[in-house]
Amino acid sequence: MDIKNLKRDVKTVEAGQWIDQLPGMGDMRVRVRGMSSKVYTADLSRRSRAVPPEGRARDNTLLPESATRVMGESIHAHILLEKN
């Protein structure tokens, strides 16, 4: 397989896609957006920059608990779009 031949459906990444057959979730379906979507990456970056010094290591990177919180907030706001 040549990596140059792999294509990504940018429209689906941005608009989202319905996913079903989730293990342990019965007949629940969710519409999710890709984690490479512009709105998600922009929000994640904005939230990461807003973390105060006490949520950062000495080298200014996010502490694991800060990174987890920020990512969770961004996923909730921009990746999980709908469920039914």
Contacts in CASP RR format, 6 or more apart in sequence:
PFRMAT RR
TARGET T0000
AUTHOR 0000-0000-0000
METHOD contacts of the structure
MODEL  1
MDIKNLKRDVKTVEAGQWIDQLPGMGDMRVRVRGMSSKVYTADLSRRSRA
VPPEGRARDNTLLPESATRVMGESIHAHILLEKN
8 36 0 8 1.000
12 34 0 8 1.000
13 33 0 8 1.000
13 34 0 8 1.000
13 36 0 8 1.000
13 37 0 8 1.000
14 33 0 8 1.000
14 34 0 8 1.000
14 37 0 8 1.000
14 38 0 8 1.000
14 39 0 8 1.000
15 33 0 8 1.000
16 31 0 8 1.000
16 32 0 8 1.000
16 33 0 8 1.000
16 34 0 8 1.000
16 81 0 8 1.000
17 31 0 8 1.000
17 32 0 8 1.000
18 29 0 8 1.000
18 30 0 8 1.000
18 31 0 8 1.000
19 29 0 8 1.000
19 30 0 8 1.000
19 31 0 8 1.000
19 32 0 8 1.000
20 27 0 8 1.000
20 28 0 8 1.000
20 29 0 8 1.000
22 28 0 8 1.000
22 29 0 8 1.000
22 30 0 8 1.000
28 83 0 8 1.000
28 84 0 8 1.000
29 83 0 8 1.000
29 84 0 8 1.000
30 80 0 8 1.000
30 81 0 8 1.000
30 82 0 8 1.000
30 83 0 8 1.000
31 81 0 8 1.000
31 82 0 8 1.000
31 83 0 8 1.000
32 79 0 8 1.000
32 80 0 8 1.000
32 81 0 8 1.000
33 39 0 8 1.000
33 40 0 8 1.000
33 78 0 8 1.000
33 79 0 8 1.000
33 81 0 8 1.000
34 40 0 8 1.000
34 79 0 8 1.000
35 41 0 8 1.000
35 75 0 8 1.000
35 79 0 8 1.000
37 78 0 8 1.000
37 79 0 8 1.000
39 78 0 8 1.000
40 74 0 8 1.000
40 75 0 8 1.000
40 78 0 8 1.000
40 79 0 8 1.000
43 74 0 8 1.000
43 77 0 8 1.000
43 78 0 8 1.000
44 70 0 8 1.000
44 71 0 8 1.000
44 74 0 8 1.000
47 70 0 8 1.000
47 73 0 8 1.000
47 74 0 8 1.000
48 62 0 8 1.000
48 67 0 8 1.000
48 70 0 8 1.000
51 62 0 8 1.000
51 66 0 8 1.000
51 70 0 8 1.000
55 62 0 8 1.000
55 63 0 8 1.000
55 65 0 8 1.000
55 66 0 8 1.000
56 62 0 8 1.000
56 63 0 8 1.000
56 66 0 8 1.000
57 63 0 8 1.000
62 70 0 8 1.000
END
